[in-house]
């Protein structure tokens, strides 16, 4: 057995052991949304298939943009029995474990030190904040696994200039993921930028690099997001987002402690006021997204989280600098995806439990590993320099 295969099998086995160990210690939980929305809808889908019952009625955007997770749960129920949560969680764990192998495959091709690549891959599933939702009934685990399994092949298709395959895979991935979580609209910012770069190249506008396309796309999305917070848009999705804006919600589920002052209706038509409020909420939400001491958490949990996040953030900075200096396109795209996650929270709101942070945290860990690799290279380079000759 060659070294690569052994390491892949080792990581797969270790991930499975860690996840099922967490299940043994803490059990698996079924979130409130799972019990009140996804599970009942999945049971109705099973009844529709087996008994010819009416197809379940979809009430609102919350259910509509989680349909693919409902179908995933329903498929498990059809194959293994209604309410078989053990199989459901086991499949989430298996999918997550294979996604970590994709992460390691990317790391080993871009990092100089194997031990850093292996250690970083292990950290993506040893760190509790990056593993706990894989053992819970919630769409985040399926979403992140599929995002990882799709995102890196999409990048490779772009680099290989296989543009037809790029657009096909990106479009399919977008639709699959969109109907698991609506924030796909924001998390696909990197794919929008690459698409715009390809289109401009085909039109002969070769000066529109992916970096410039990314900057243009981000500005456009931010502008549109602020515009949809006005009273002009009445669709349910926009109204929900506008409600967060009107109530000044920074961190959801914290009550008054998670909000700023209510919207001043007398200034509803003031563009300056809307921009100022939107900008302030954006900064506060991104700050909370990056907060190493999330509010409402226990003191012990905060200490555990901070002990990991502080070195992650420090190494992340070195990782981004190294990726930029080396023009490492793959890790620049990893950076862009993490930035897209921060933008998502800045334009919407932060979840008190940081459940949506779960989706992006593996990309932060990847960049931290890249930064550690850069620092190790610098250290060894200096250590190998010959000592200066005596005068």
N, C-alpha and C positions, 0 to 999 in steps of 0.2 A: 504494500500500500504506500503510495507516494505521500510526501509531506502535506501537500495541499488537501488531499482527500481526508487524511487523518485529522487535520485541523478543522475542516468543515464538519466532520462527524463529531468531533469533540465539542465544538460550539453548539451543534444541534442537540446533542445529548445533555450538555450542561444547561442549556436554555430550558429544555423540557423538565429537567430535574428541579431547577429553580422555580419554575412556574407551578409545577404540581406540589412542590414544597410549600409555596405560598398558599395554595389551596388547602393543604393539610393543616397549616397553622391558623389560617384566618377564614377558611371556607370560601365559597364564592357568593357574591352578593348580586341581587337583582335590583337595579335602580328603580326609583319610583316611576320614571318614564317607561321603563321596560314593563313593569307590572300593570300600568294603567293605559299604555298605548300600544307598544310593540307586540307584547304577548297576546292581548285580546285580538288584535288585527291578524296576527299570524294564525291564530286558531280559526278565525273566520275564513282565511284563505284556504286552510285545510278543509273546512266544511264545504267551501265552494268547489274544491277539487273532488273530494270524496263523495259528497252528498248532493251536489248540484244546488247548493244554497246560493243566495244572492252574493255577488262579489261585495266585499266590505266597502261601505261608504267612507270616503276620505273627508275628514272635517278639518279644513284649514291647512296652512303651509307646513305646520309642524309635522303632521302625518305625511303630507305629500313628499316632503324632502327627506323622509326616512323610509320610503317604500322599499328600496333595495335591501335595507336591513330587515324589514318585515319579511320580505321574500326569502332571505337567508334563514331566518328563524323558522319560517313555514316549511322550508325544504328540510330542515333538520327534523321537524315534527312529523313530516310525511314519511321520512325514511326510518326514523328511530322511535317514533311515538310522541304524542302530544305531551308537552311538559318535560321532555327529556333534557333538562338543563345541563346534566353532566356531559353529554355529547356536545351540546352547544358550546360550552366553555372550553371543552377539549379541542374542538375545531378552531376556536379563536386562538388558543395557545399554540397549536401546530402551525397555523398561518403566520402568527407573530414570529415563531421560531425560525421559519424559513425566510421571513423578511430580514431577520438579523444576519442570516447568511449572505443575503444580497448586500447588506451594509458592509460586512467583512470583506466581501469580494471587491467592493469599491475601495475600501481602505487599503487592502494589501497591494493594489495596483498604483496607489498614489502616495503611500507612505514609505519612507526609507527603512524603517525598522519593523520587523515582523512582530516583535513583542509589543510595540505600541499599537499596531493594528489589531492584534488579538486582544490586548487589554481594553482598547476602546470598544471593540465589539462586545466584549463581556460586560463592560460598564453600561451598555445600552439596555441590558436586561437584569443587571444586578441592582441598579439604582431603583428603589421602590417606586418612585414617582413615574418611572418609565415602564413599569410592569403591572401595576395594580389593576388597571382597567382591562387587561387581557384576561383576568380572572373574574370579571363582572359581566352581568347582562347589560350591555350598553353598546351603542354603535361605534364608539370611538376606536375600539380595538380593530374591528374589521376594516374600518376606514383607513387607519394608519397603515395596516399591513398591505392593503391594496394600493395605497398611495406610494409606498416604498417600492413595491413590486412593479409599478408602472413608471415611476418618475425617472429612475436611472436608465432603463431601456430607452425612454423617450430622449434623454440627453444623448445617449450613444447614437441613436438614429439621426439626430441632428448633426453630430460631429462627423458621421460617415456620409452625410449629405444624401441620405435615403429619405427624401422629403415626402414622398407618397406614403411610405410606411409611417413616417413621423406624424403626419396629419391624421392618419387612420387610427393609430394607437392612441394619440392624444385625444382625439374626439371620443373614442370609445371609453377611455379612462375617465374623461370629464363627465360623460353621461352616467356612467356607473357610480362614480363618486358623488356627483351632484345629488343623486337621489339616496345618498346615505347621510350626507351633511351638506347644508347649503353654503358653508364657508368655502366650498370648492371654488366658488366664483372668485374669491380673493386668492386662495392658495395656488390657483393656476396662473397667477400673474407671470411667473417665469415662462410658462408655455405660450402665453399671449405674446410676450416679448420675442421669443424665438420665432413664432409664426409671423409676426410683423417683419422681422429681419429677413426671413425667407421670401416673403411676398415682395419686399422692397428690392431684394436681390434679383428676383425674377423680372421685376419691372425696370431693371437697370439702375436702381438707386443704391449703388453699392456703398455709399458713405454712411448708410444707416446701420451701424453696428448693433449687436445684441445689447451692449451697454446703453447706447442712446435709445434704443427701442424700449428697454426696460424703464429708463427714466421717463420717457413719454407716456408709457402705459400706466406707471404709478401715479403720475400727475393727473392723468385722465380719470383714473378710478377714484382718486381722492376728491377731485372736483365733482364728479357725478354723485358720489356718496353724499357730499355736502348739499348738493342741489336737491337730492331726493328727500332730504330732511325738511324741506319746505312743505307748506300745506297744499302745494299743487298736486302731489302724488297721493292717490287715495287707495292704491292696491294694498291688500292685507300685509304683504311682505314689507312694503315701504312704511306702512302704518306702524308695524311692530318696531321697526328700527327708529322711526320718528318718536315713538313712545319712550324709548330709552333716552333719546335726545331731549325730549320735553321734560322728562322727570330728572334729567341730569344724572343718570345712572353710570357710575364708573365701575363698581364691583356689584354684580347682581347678588341677590339673596342676603344682603347685609343690612337692608332697611335704610334708615336715614344716614347711617355711618358710611354707606357706600355710594352716597350721592352728593352732588353739589346743589346749589340753590335751584328752585323750580324755574322753568322758562318764563320770561317776562312777556306775556301775550301782547302788551302794548308795543313791543318792539318786533313783532312777528314779521313785519315787512321790511325790517332793516337788514340789509345785506351785511353791513359791518357787524351788527350784533350776532347774526347767525354764524358768520365766519369766526368771530372771536370766541363764541361759546363752543363751536365745533372744534376749533384748534385747542382750546383749553381742555376739553374732554379727551381729545386725542392724546395729548401729552400725559394727562393723568392716567389714562387707561394703559398706555404703553409702559408707564412707570410701574403700575401695578402688575402688568404682565411680567416685567423683569424683577419684581420685588422678591428678595430672598427671604422675607418674613411675611408670607401671605396672611392677611387679617383673618380672624376667626379660627385659625389653626391653633392647636395646643402648643404649649411652650416647647415640649420635647420634639414635636414634629417640625416646628420652625427651626430648631437647632440642627436636626438631622438634615433638613432641606438646605439650609444655609451652608452647612459643612460641605455639601456637594456643589452647590451652585456657585459659590465664590470661586473655587478653582476652575470650574467650568467656564465662567465668564472671563476670567483672566486669560485662560488658554484660548478661549474663543477669539479674543482680540489678536493674539499672535497667529492664530489659524487664518483669520481673514487677511491679515497683513501678508502672511506667507503665500496664500492663494493669489492675492493681487500681484505680489512681487514675481511670482513664478508664472503668472497668467494661467493658472490651473483652472480651466474652464469648468470642469465638473464640480470642484469645490466652490467656485464662484457661484454656480447655480445652487449648491447647497446653502450658501449664504443668502442668496436671493429668496429661497424658499422660507428660510427662517425669518427673514425680514418681512416677507409676505404674511407670515403668521402674526408678527407684531402689528403690522398694518391692519390685519383683520380685527384684532382686538381693539386697536385704537379707533377704528371707525364704528365699532359696534358696542361691546362692553366686555369686561373680564368676568369670568366665572369664579365665584368664591372658592370653589373646590379645585380650581385650576385644571378642570377636566379637559378643556380645550388645549391647554398647554401640553397635555399628554401627547397630542398629535405631533407637535413640533420639537419636543425635547430631544429626540434621538438625533435630529440634525444639529442641534447645539452640541451634543456629545461628540458627534463626528468631527465638527470643527475644532472642538477642544483637543481631540486626539491629533488632529492635523497640526494644531499649534504646539503640542508637546513634541511631536516629531520634528518640527522646525527648531525648537529649542535644543533638542538632543543633537541635531546636526550641527548647530552653532557651537555647542559645548565640545563636541568631538573634534571639530575643525580647529578650535583654539588649542585644544589639548595636544593636537598633532603638530602644531607649529614648532619648528626648531628653536631652541633657546638662543638668545642673542650671544654673540661671541664676546669674551672678555676683552676689555680695552688693552 
